[in-house]
Amino acid sequence: MNRKSLGVVILVVTAAALLDLSSCTHSQQLVSIEVQPAVETIGASNIPVEDDAGQQVQLRALGTYIHPPVTKDITNEVTWASNDTQMFTVTSGGLLTATGVDCGGTLVSATLTTNSSAGGISSSGAIVTGYMTANVTCFTGSGTGSGPAVSVTFGGGSGTVTSSPGGLNCTAPTPCIDAFPAGTDLTLTATPTAPSTSATWEGCPVATTTNVCSFTLETNTTVTVTFQ
């Protein structure tokens, strides 16, 4: 092969290599997904889980790419999923919502099932997933179960309030709260202590002229006891 022919071959090979390299730079590849926030906790130990229903958090998915390296918001491109839909649901746009049914922790995932460049060139075909942890704080009252909550506050004086079935045991002036299954026939008893000698109720679902407030619990209820 003469020098002229050899030079042509070298030019062709070099051009092909450059063309191949150029095409690689256009094949953008997703390598990881970061979900923000990474951890989210709602609720409180003194609030029944039912009261957390409807609380929402907007999640974001950030994708990290190579060829060229860049990080961009892909919240509306990923597929969102909750591992426990009794605790949280999540929309296609990453809106996380507490159901008010269950408490604890679960994983929420953001997955991109296609991995193509803007030019439509498939890079690796990989499925990339990012995760975050969503928590609902469990109610830690001593009542007979989850359900509507009964809150007891005090308007003055000294004494205690107890419940039947058991669970509430409040001493003025410190308020307390507990939860019971819906439909529970609940009796609250106010017992004055010296120097108080009597008690009046405010917020009892039924009229009462004694130290006792008895009713069927259906919804969250707040009562105020004033000792005289």
HELIX and SHEET records of a PDB file:
HELIX    1   1 ARG A    3  THR A   25  1                                  23    
HELIX    2   2 VAL A   49  ASP A   52  5                                   4    
SHEET    1   A 3 GLN A  29  GLN A  36  0                                        
SHEET    2   A 3 ARG A  60  ILE A  66 -1                                        
SHEET    3   A 3 VAL A  70  ASP A  73 -1                                        
SHEET    1   B 4 VAL A  39  ILE A  42  0                                        
SHEET    2   B 4 VAL A 128  VAL A 136  1                                        
SHEET    3   B 4 GLY A 104  LEU A 112 -1                                        
SHEET    4   B 4 THR A  79  SER A  82 -1                                        
SHEET    1   C 3 GLN A  56  GLN A  58  0                                        
SHEET    2   C 3 LEU A  95  ALA A  98 -1                                        
SHEET    3   C 3 PHE A  88  VAL A  90 -1                                        
SHEET    1   D 4 CYS A 176  ALA A 179  0                                        
SHEET    2   D 4 ALA A 149  GLY A 156 -1                                        
SHEET    3   D 4 THR A 221  PHE A 227  1                                        
SHEET    4   D 4 ALA A 199  GLU A 202 -1                                        
SHEET    1   E 4 ASN A 169  THR A 171  0                                        
SHEET    2   E 4 GLY A 159  SER A 164 -1                                        
SHEET    3   E 4 ASP A 185  PRO A 192 -1                                        
SHEET    4   E 4 VAL A 212  THR A 216 -1                                        
END                                                                             
